Amino acid sequence: MSGPVSAGKSDHWGSRFGFIMAAVGSSVGLGNLWRFPFTAGENGGSAFIVIYLISVLLFGLPVLMAEYALGRHGQRSAIATLRKITADENKPKAWIGMGWLGAIASLLLFSFYIVISGWVFDYIPQSFSGAFSAFSTEAEILNANIGQAVSAINSQISTVDLSAACAFVNDGVITRIPEMVNGQEVLRDITVGDVSGCRFAETTGNKLEIFIYTAVFLGLNVLVLARGVHGGIERAAEILMPAFFIMLLGIVVYACITGDMGAAANFLLTPDFSKVSFNTVLAAVGQAFFSLSVGSCVMFTYGAYLTRDTSIPKNACLVAGADTFVALIAGFAIFPIVFAFGLNEAGGPGLLFVTLPIAFGQLPTFVGAIFFTLALFAAFTSAISLLEVGVSWLEDQRSIGRVKGAIGLGCVMLLFATAYIFRGDLIDQADFLSGTVMLPLGGALIGVFAGWVVPKRILENELGTGTHLNIVLFLLRFVIPIFITLILISGIYAKFAG
């Protein structure tokens, strides 16, 4: 039985700039810093980037516009909007489940995303303290129980798919330790990467410290959401995102001066069509889709706060363009430093928490501190949007005020986060379920719903009439569901076959 549904949102974005900053903040997250640059370099450089840009235009933008359009039409949370559309247009109520799917995916993502953000938070004071500078010295290894530390790597880091990045970062062997293999003692090479991996294992192994950082990060999210859309989300985005861009560009300038920009440009921009395959196309489509935060009802929710005089197509293009710009620039902030010190360019969380700290240890402390601060800002604006999906639903359908809703939902999320802190392997499972299964499924359903179920007049009212709408409808109806289904199948197959 459904709860009461509000008549519509009373809070709206106060300015176009505020909305753009909030939407870009939602899209720009930790994945922009560790996933896109590596994926581009490993899949043909500029050849992949061209495919990615086409994917943004053909797949990301249509779904993004559809979510904005449906959200503004309903002026409610995603679930309440779908309930309204199905009732008003006499459509099957089963489509309401699409809203539940997106909401659950958002909260599931949020529940472990705040733990990873807690790791980032913890690395900021470590950067300021100069903790990373010890990675290149033998003193830290010789004064530590390295055998126990390496064991910590194998047990802790493997749970979040970091073992490959941590085991050998190709920075040279700095000592050897005896290790028993099949009953015989052998010497194991210990690299700087092992030491950095040990530090990360030590960081994540300090449960109380990570809990505190996670709780503080979550508390700040709750505080912002409790202040509403205009006074909370928009205001935070207007401050954090410009600061993020300034710091990112500052790191790029520093990387140009001190790093190997030529190697980075070659890795990211040199076209290598021998690496381009159908899997490359799927990777580009998937990257475009996930990078824009579509499929999780986040943009559905943000669209509900748009005023009628806001052009959805124009603003969607701005959001997609800014997100793509950040993804590209991040590569030129990271890889010149990585290549300058001869480190492994492996992507994923290992790039952020293991590889880069080795380089930061040989640079002034402010470089690492600034980088992890901008990473925290990116994580914060993304996390806000994920939790807002749930807060908006509580406000609309349960008539629970934003303050109570944000605090209550925050407490529930802290319980989930605590489980991830003590059982790191659960992060893998939650990430697979939400990112590989639920988000692609939600995106495919949005394409079918907006393209086939929603009356065309609704989209005309929100997006305007003309050729552009016909193109969007064609992509939503035929192209997007097929490609996203392939991505879904590919992700599930890779999980269980590889």
Stockholm file with secondary structure:
# STOCKHOLM 1.0

chainA/1-498         MSGPVSAGKSDHWGSRFGFIMAAVGSSVGLGNLWRFPFTAGENGGSAFIVIYLISVLLFGLPVLMAEYALGRHGQRSAIATLRKITADENKPKAWIGMGWLGAIASLLLFSFYIVISGWVFDYIPQSFSGAFSAFSTEAEILNANIGQAVSAINSQISTVDLSAACAFVNDGVITRIPEMVNGQEVLRDITVGDVSGCRFAETTGNKLEIFIYTAVFLGLNVLVLARGVHGGIERAAEILMPAFFIMLLGIVVYACITGDMGAAANFLLTPDFSKVSFNTVLAAVGQAFFSLSVGSCVMFTYGAYLTRDTSIPKNACLVAGADTFVALIAGFAIFPIVFAFGLNEAGGPGLLFVTLPIAFGQLPTFVGAIFFTLALFAAFTSAISLLEVGVSWLEDQRSIGRVKGAIGLGCVMLLFATAYIFRGDLIDQADFLSGTVMLPLGGALIGVFAGWVVPKRILENELGTGTHLNIVLFLLRFVIPIFITLILISGIYAKFAG
#=GR chainA/1-498 SS CCCCCCSSCSCCCSCHHHHHHHHHHHHCSHHHHHTHHHHHHHTTTHHHHHHHHHHIIIIIHHHHHHHHHHHHHHTSCHHHHHHHHHHHTTCCGGGHHHHHHHHHHHHHHHHHHHHHHHHHHHHHHHHHHTGGGGGGCHHHHHTSCHHHHHHHHHHHGGGGTCHHHHHCCSSCEEEEEEEEETTEEEEEEEEHHHHHHHHHHHHHHCHHHHHHHHHHHHHHHHHHHHTCIIIIIIHHHHHHHHHHHHHHHHHHHHHHHHSCHHHHHHHHHSCCGGGCCHHHHHHHHHHHHHHTTTTSSHHHHHHTTCCTTSCHHHHHHHHHHHHHHHHHHHHHHHHHHHHHTTCCCCCSHHIIIIIHHHHHTTSCHHHHHHHHHHHHHHHHHHHHHHHHHHHHHHHHHSCCCHHHHHHHHHHHHHHHHHHHHHCTHHHHHHHIIIIIIIHHHHHHHHHHIIIIISCHHHHHHHHCSSHHHHHHHHIIIIIHHHHHHHHHHHHHHHHHHC
#=GC SS_cons         CCCCCCSSCSCCCSCHHHHHHHHHHHHCSHHHHHTHHHHHHHTTTHHHHHHHHHHIIIIIHHHHHHHHHHHHHHTSCHHHHHHHHHHHTTCCGGGHHHHHHHHHHHHHHHHHHHHHHHHHHHHHHHHHHTGGGGGGCHHHHHTSCHHHHHHHHHHHGGGGTCHHHHHCCSSCEEEEEEEEETTEEEEEEEEHHHHHHHHHHHHHHCHHHHHHHHHHHHHHHHHHHHTCIIIIIIHHHHHHHHHHHHHHHHHHHHHHHHSCHHHHHHHHHSCCGGGCCHHHHHHHHHHHHHHTTTTSSHHHHHHTTCCTTSCHHHHHHHHHHHHHHHHHHHHHHHHHHHHHTTCCCCCSHHIIIIIHHHHHTTSCHHHHHHHHHHHHHHHHHHHHHHHHHHHHHHHHHSCCCHHHHHHHHHHHHHHHHHHHHHCTHHHHHHHIIIIIIIHHHHHHHHHHIIIIISCHHHHHHHHCSSHHHHHHHHIIIIIHHHHHHHHHHHHHHHHHHC
//
